[in-house]
Amino acid sequence: MTKLEEQLGQLKLAGIMESLDYRLLEGAKSNLSFEEFMRLLLEDEILYRANRRAQSLKIRASFNDNGILGDFDADPKRGISKMMIKELQTLHFMKGFENIYFYGGTGAGKSYLAQAIGQQACLLGIETKFISLNYLFEQYRSSERAGNVLSFLKKMASYRLLILDDIGLRKLTHEESTVLYQIFEDRYRKQSTIITTQVKPFGLKDLFDDAVLAEAIIDRMTSNAHVIEMKGDSYRKKQSPKKKMGIEVLK
């Protein structure tokens, strides 16, 4: 290691260290000015840090799918147009702290698309969390046993983008309903939430025993939401390989 590389390491300029040899060759070949040379090195460092942060955010988000918005098979018949994908890529809905409510049948691509939006958010340095509703309640109960309920709720409120997956698979207990209400109350008009479910908005009331609590939750979940119905055959089947380990995949 050269003295220069050692100094870059001490200053934690890993991006510059990684691109230094290339930039030195480029600088000599193109006869770059010192100012231009330094500008390129600093751009390398900024890009390196942005990429590292994006990777870190993706890991912490706990995605189970590496979807990319641009790769989604947009089709108006499925409820998702190319224009809509472009709009989602801008994350414009987050500027107004709006929600997105995806509903549709099993395998329609709701979770895939929600996570693709989350991946886009991470690329832009936005802290995101993807979590199924059942696992959310497991984490809540764990925090309750540890005496950290307030910390748990504060963390749920802090994510700039929270993706709650598979709401509506079962009826909720009063305690679970109260937790869900508190999360949406804390996030209302402050952060954005993406919901995926098989249930139409008006059908959510059947998940709760308390009608007043149900109304309060649904209002905070959907009043500022873009409600998008996803239709058609299973998106998972369209993504599945034609062959797997030399065996034809059954249709």
C-alpha positions as CSV (number, residue, x, y, z in Angstrom):
1,M,0.0,0.0,0.0
2,T,1.4,3.4,-1.0
3,K,1.5,6.4,1.4
4,L,-1.4,8.0,-0.6
5,E,-3.6,4.9,-0.3
6,E,-2.8,4.8,3.4
7,Q,-3.9,8.4,3.8
8,L,-7.1,7.8,1.8
9,G,-7.8,4.9,4.1
10,Q,-7.3,7.0,7.2
11,L,-9.7,9.6,5.8
12,K,-12.1,6.8,4.9
13,L,-12.2,7.8,1.3
14,A,-12.8,4.3,0.0
15,G,-14.5,5.5,-3.2
16,I,-11.5,7.5,-4.3
17,M,-9.2,4.7,-3.3
18,E,-11.1,2.3,-5.5
19,S,-11.1,4.5,-8.6
20,L,-7.7,6.2,-8.1
21,D,-5.7,4.1,-10.5
22,Y,-8.3,4.5,-13.3
23,R,-8.5,8.2,-12.7
24,L,-4.7,8.6,-12.8
25,L,-4.5,6.9,-16.1
26,E,-7.5,8.8,-17.5
27,G,-6.0,12.1,-16.2
28,A,-2.7,11.4,-17.9
29,K,-4.3,10.3,-21.2
30,S,-6.8,13.1,-21.4
31,N,-4.5,15.8,-20.0
32,L,-7.1,16.7,-17.4
33,S,-6.7,19.9,-15.3
34,F,-6.1,19.5,-11.6
35,E,-9.6,20.9,-10.9
36,E,-11.3,18.5,-13.3
37,F,-9.3,15.6,-11.9
38,M,-10.3,16.4,-8.4
39,R,-13.9,16.9,-9.4
40,L,-14.0,13.4,-10.9
41,L,-12.4,11.8,-7.8
42,L,-15.0,13.5,-5.5
43,E,-17.8,12.4,-7.8
44,D,-16.5,8.8,-7.4
45,E,-16.5,9.2,-3.7
46,I,-20.1,10.6,-3.6
47,L,-21.3,7.8,-5.9
48,Y,-19.5,5.2,-3.8
49,R,-21.1,6.4,-0.6
50,A,-24.6,6.7,-2.2
51,N,-24.3,3.1,-3.4
52,R,-23.1,1.9,0.0
53,R,-26.0,3.6,1.7
54,A,-28.5,2.2,-0.8
55,Q,-27.2,-1.3,-0.2
56,S,-27.3,-0.8,3.5
57,L,-30.9,0.5,3.3
58,K,-32.0,-2.5,1.2
59,I,-30.6,-4.9,3.7
60,R,-32.3,-3.1,6.6
61,A,-35.6,-2.9,4.7
62,S,-35.8,-6.8,4.8
63,F,-37.1,-7.2,1.3
64,N,-37.8,-10.8,0.1
65,D,-37.9,-9.8,-3.5
66,N,-35.4,-7.8,-5.6
67,G,-38.0,-6.3,-7.9
68,I,-37.1,-3.4,-10.2
69,L,-39.9,-1.0,-11.2
70,G,-38.7,-0.7,-14.8
71,D,-38.8,-4.5,-15.2
72,F,-42.5,-4.8,-14.1
73,D,-44.7,-6.2,-16.9
74,A,-47.0,-3.1,-17.1
75,D,-50.4,-3.8,-18.7
76,P,-53.5,-1.6,-18.3
77,K,-55.5,-4.9,-18.2
78,R,-53.7,-5.8,-15.0
79,G,-54.4,-2.3,-13.6
80,I,-50.8,-1.1,-14.0
81,S,-49.9,1.1,-17.0
82,K,-46.4,2.2,-18.2
83,M,-47.4,5.7,-17.3
84,M,-48.2,4.6,-13.8
85,I,-44.8,2.9,-13.4
86,K,-43.0,6.1,-14.5
87,E,-45.0,8.0,-12.0
88,L,-44.2,5.5,-9.2
89,Q,-40.5,5.8,-10.1
90,T,-40.6,9.5,-9.2
91,L,-41.9,8.6,-5.7
92,H,-43.9,11.8,-6.0
93,F,-46.6,10.3,-3.7
94,M,-44.1,10.6,-0.9
95,K,-43.8,14.4,-1.2
96,G,-47.4,14.7,0.0
97,F,-47.1,11.9,2.6
98,E,-49.6,9.9,0.6
99,N,-50.2,6.2,0.8
100,I,-50.6,3.5,-1.9
101,Y,-53.2,0.8,-1.4
102,F,-52.7,-2.2,-3.7
103,Y,-55.4,-4.8,-3.7
104,G,-56.0,-7.9,-5.9
105,G,-56.0,-11.7,-6.0
106,T,-53.2,-14.0,-4.8
107,G,-50.1,-13.7,-7.0
108,A,-51.3,-10.5,-8.8
109,G,-47.9,-8.9,-8.2
110,K,-48.9,-6.6,-5.3
111,S,-45.9,-7.5,-3.0
112,Y,-43.5,-7.5,-6.0
113,L,-44.6,-4.0,-7.1
114,A,-44.6,-2.7,-3.5
115,Q,-41.1,-3.9,-2.9
116,A,-39.9,-2.6,-6.3
117,I,-41.1,0.9,-5.1
118,G,-39.2,0.2,-1.9
119,Q,-36.0,-0.6,-3.8
120,Q,-36.4,2.6,-5.7
121,A,-36.7,4.5,-2.4
122,C,-33.5,2.9,-1.1
123,L,-31.6,3.9,-4.2
124,L,-32.6,7.5,-3.4
125,G,-31.4,7.2,0.2
126,I,-34.9,6.8,1.7
127,E,-35.1,4.6,4.8
128,T,-37.7,1.9,4.0
129,K,-39.2,-1.1,5.8
130,F,-41.0,-4.1,4.3
131,I,-42.9,-6.2,6.8
132,S,-45.8,-8.6,6.7
133,L,-48.7,-7.7,9.1
134,N,-48.3,-11.0,11.0
135,Y,-44.6,-10.5,11.5
136,L,-45.3,-6.9,12.6
137,F,-47.5,-8.2,15.4
138,E,-44.8,-10.8,16.4
139,Q,-42.3,-8.0,16.7
140,Y,-44.7,-6.0,18.7
141,R,-45.3,-8.9,21.2
142,S,-41.5,-9.3,21.4
143,S,-41.0,-5.6,22.2
144,E,-43.8,-5.9,24.8
145,R,-42.0,-8.8,26.6
146,A,-38.8,-6.7,26.6
147,G,-40.6,-3.6,27.8
148,N,-39.7,-1.7,24.6
149,V,-43.2,-1.0,23.2
150,L,-42.7,2.8,22.9
151,S,-39.4,2.3,21.1
152,F,-41.0,-0.2,18.7
153,L,-43.9,2.2,17.9
154,K,-41.4,5.1,17.5
155,K,-39.4,3.1,15.0
156,M,-42.5,2.1,13.0
157,A,-43.4,5.8,12.8
158,S,-39.9,6.9,11.8
159,Y,-39.6,5.0,8.5
160,R,-40.1,7.4,5.6
161,L,-41.6,4.5,3.7
162,L,-43.3,1.6,5.4
163,I,-44.6,-1.3,3.4
164,L,-47.2,-3.4,5.2
165,D,-47.7,-6.7,3.3
166,D,-50.7,-9.0,3.4
167,I,-53.2,-7.1,5.4
168,G,-56.5,-9.0,5.7
169,L,-55.4,-12.6,5.9
170,R,-57.3,-13.0,9.1
171,K,-59.4,-11.1,11.7
172,L,-57.4,-9.0,14.1
173,T,-57.6,-9.1,17.9
174,H,-58.5,-5.9,19.8
175,E,-54.9,-5.5,20.8
176,E,-53.6,-5.9,17.3
177,S,-56.2,-3.5,16.0
178,T,-55.1,-0.9,18.6
179,V,-51.4,-1.4,17.5
180,L,-52.3,-0.9,13.9
181,Y,-54.4,2.2,14.7
182,Q,-51.4,3.7,16.6
183,I,-49.0,3.1,13.7
184,F,-51.3,4.7,11.2
185,E,-52.1,7.5,13.5
186,D,-48.4,8.2,14.1
187,R,-47.7,8.2,10.4
188,Y,-50.8,10.0,9.1
189,R,-49.7,13.0,6.9
190,K,-46.2,12.6,8.2
191,Q,-44.8,9.5,6.3
192,S,-46.0,7.3,3.4
193,T,-47.2,3.8,3.7
194,I,-47.8,1.1,1.1
195,I,-50.4,-1.5,1.8
196,T,-50.9,-4.8,0.0
197,T,-54.0,-6.8,0.5
198,Q,-56.6,-9.0,-1.2
199,V,-59.4,-6.9,0.4
200,K,-61.1,-3.9,-1.1
201,P,-61.0,-0.9,1.2
202,F,-64.7,-1.1,2.3
203,G,-64.1,-4.8,3.1
204,L,-61.5,-4.1,5.7
205,K,-64.2,-3.3,8.3
206,D,-64.8,-7.1,8.6
207,L,-61.3,-7.6,10.0
208,F,-62.1,-5.7,13.2
209,D,-64.5,-6.4,16.1
210,D,-64.7,-2.7,17.1
211,A,-66.6,-0.7,14.4
212,V,-65.3,2.7,15.7
213,L,-61.7,1.5,15.8
214,A,-62.2,0.0,12.3
215,E,-63.4,3.2,10.9
216,A,-60.5,5.2,12.4
217,I,-57.9,2.8,11.0
218,I,-59.5,2.6,7.5
219,D,-59.8,6.4,7.3
220,R,-56.1,6.9,8.2
221,M,-55.1,4.1,5.8
222,T,-57.1,5.1,2.8
223,S,-58.2,8.8,2.9
224,N,-54.9,10.0,1.5
225,A,-54.2,6.9,-0.5
226,H,-53.9,6.0,-4.2
227,V,-56.1,2.9,-4.4
228,I,-54.9,0.6,-7.1
229,E,-56.6,-2.7,-8.1
230,M,-54.3,-5.3,-9.6
231,K,-56.0,-7.8,-11.9
232,G,-55.3,-10.7,-14.1
233,D,-53.6,-14.1,-13.8
234,S,-50.8,-14.8,-11.3
235,Y,-47.8,-12.6,-11.9
236,R,-45.7,-15.2,-10.2
237,K,-46.5,-17.7,-12.9
238,K,-45.4,-15.2,-15.5
239,Q,-42.1,-14.8,-13.7
240,S,-41.5,-18.5,-13.2
241,P,-38.8,-20.2,-15.3
242,K,-39.9,-22.3,-18.3
243,K,-37.6,-25.1,-17.1
244,K,-36.2,-25.9,-13.7
245,M,-33.4,-28.3,-13.2
246,G,-34.1,-29.9,-16.6
247,I,-37.7,-30.5,-15.7
248,E,-40.6,-28.8,-17.5
249,V,-42.5,-26.5,-15.2
250,L,-46.2,-27.4,-15.0
251,K,-48.7,-24.8,-16.1
